[in-house]
Amino acid sequence: MALTRTVTPRPVRRALALGAVAAALLLPSGVRAQQGTVRTDTVWSQSLGAYKALVVYLPPSYTTARAARYPLLVYLHGRSGNEKNWVTAGHLDATMDSLVRAGAPEAIIAMPDGDDGWYATWNQLGDVNACRADTVRTEPAATYCVPWTRYDDYIARDIIGHMDARYRTVPERAARGIAGLSMGGHGAMTLALQYPDVFAAAASHSGILSPRYLAPTPFAPPAQYAVSTDELKRAARYLWSDLRFVMGRDTIGWNARDPGRMAQRLQARARAGGPSMPALMFDVGIDDTWADQSRDLHATLTRLGVPHQYAEWPGAHTWSYWQRHAAESLPFLLQHVARR
């Protein structure tokens, strides 16, 4: 039994996003449209103990409106990806330019290199020597084989600190959002829930959002979750090679990094006067191999009464899906972090 899609992005916002992209494609040849710029920084990460590459999108007015400050969006790549993916495969810069031409507020976008680190502090250190001996990867060992695997602090502290120090961001939680795809969708949701003092909104496309989910397939309540190492392996499938280091071999580490449980913990803190819940949005393709995890998180947040936007669309775990639906996560984040 498939989950009924009951929560969807607002039609007006979706129409604005897709209409802006279409308008950009209809520009006459030879007409230079208003465009942002893309550059690459090298950032020292104290959390990882290594230098990392960071792709930065600066909005069209950045070089001329020298007194202006901008909200900051962070977009995270997926497993086996890199900091260039959102531009080279996702064309995120072109989508943002199109939205700006349609009247959307401008923003700075940071796209960091997250390795295959899952944007988390690992349950155990990786084997740095074995990593350095791996000749399959094209990225140099000096930047990929990090001595300290604190990828959550790397994003929330090192990357945010670099952006606030070097660029004209609005350096406050209310002006920051985060998004990602697949592994990066997991990272966006968990980072926003783990660091509610840093991010006001989060969006996930095709995220790994309920890592212990086992059955049924397709999703239907009551859900069954892994409770042993063998079941964790079954739930993780081919991701076990990563997740055994990131989350560990028992449910303690997996529960600590589970978005639904993180939302429940943050909800309790908020009710006790702690930091507020970030605005949440996530979507998944109907044919995505990990779709049941998004459906499970949707059911969990609905049960908890945590506000969120959720949608399923035609598509699978592909760049064509992520490129198309970035035109929805960008307006969602801007709605929550951009001052008018």
C-alpha positions, 0 to 999 in steps of 0.5 A: 500500500503506497503512502498517500501524498498529503503534504505538498509544496505550495502550488504558487511557489512551485509555479514561480520557481518553474516559471522562472526557469522557463523564462530564463530559457526563453531569453533571446540569444545574445542577451546577457541575463543578470547572473551571479558568479561562482568561485572556489575557496580553500578552507582550513577545517579544524574539525577535520584537520585538513584543507577542503574545497568550497564552491561559493555562489555570489548573487548578481548584485554582490559586486555592486551593492557593496553595503548589502548583506545576504542570507546564506544557504548551504547545499550538500552533495551526495555520496561519492559526490563533491563540492562541484556537483550542485553546479556542474550536474545540478545547475543550482547557480542557473536556477538561483539566477532564474529565481532572482530574475523572477523576483526572488530575494538574493542569497549566497550559496555555499557548497562544501566538499563533504567526502563520504562523511555523512555530515556527522561525527563518526562513531569511530575514527576511519582508517587514515592509512588505509584511506591514503593507500586507496588509489581508486579515488581521484581526490588527493589523500591530503584532502580526502583522508581526514584524521578527525571525522567530525563532519557535522562540526565542519559544516556548522562551525568551520564552513559557517565561520568561513562564510561569515568572515569572508563574505557579506552574509547576515551572520545569524541563525534566522538568515541561514538555511541548509539543503542536500540530496541523498546523503546530503539530504540526511546531512541537511536534516540532521544538521538543522536538528542538531544545530538549531542555533545555526540553521532556521530551515532545512530541505532534503531531496531523496534523503536517507531519512530513516536509516533503521527502516526495514519494512514493509515495502512499500511503506505502511504503518506499523513500521519495522526497524532494525534492532540487531547488527544483522538487521542494520546491515539489511536496512543499510544495504550497500551503504553499510560500508560507510554507515558501520563507521559513521553510525556504528554496529548497534542501534545506539549510534543509529538512534542518535543520528536518526532524523525522526528521533532528533526531531523528537528530542528537539521538540522536547527541548523547544517545549522546555524553552530551548531552541525552536524547531527549524522549518522542514521540507523534504521530497522524494521520487516515487521510484526512488529506491530509498522512498520508504525512508522519506515516507516513514519520516513523514509519518513520524513527524506527522505523529509528533505534530512537527510542522513540515512540507512533504511531497512525492514526485515522479522520478528516481534517485537521479540528477534529473530529479534533483536539478528539477526540484532544487527549484522548490527547495530554494524558494522554500529556504528563501521564504524562511531566511530572507528579509524583504 
